[in-house]
Amino acid sequence: MIEADSMWTNEDPRLHLRSSGGEGTPLMLLHGMAGHTHWWDTTAPRLVDSFKPVALDFRGMGDSDWRTDGDYTTDNWIADI
């Protein structure tokens, strides 16, 4: 079961993260286009014995903020990671 939701920001937009707990090496879980963090709801809990999985909603997807300027370039998604 997913234990924690949080919003993270370094600048606009705020990005949504879901943590499944765990004590191991951090593991960033990324969804595909038009996806969201919930794609990992069944997989992430199975990884907590070896990793600390954290799922990210990319800008404009899932519970992350939308950009008012519509800037959703690949370069910005990479910068979000």
Secondary structure, 3 states (H helix, E strand, C coil): CCCEEEEECCCCCCEEEEECCCCCEEEEEECCCCCCHHHHCCCHHHHCCCEEEEEEECCCCCCCCCCCCCCCCHHHHHHHC
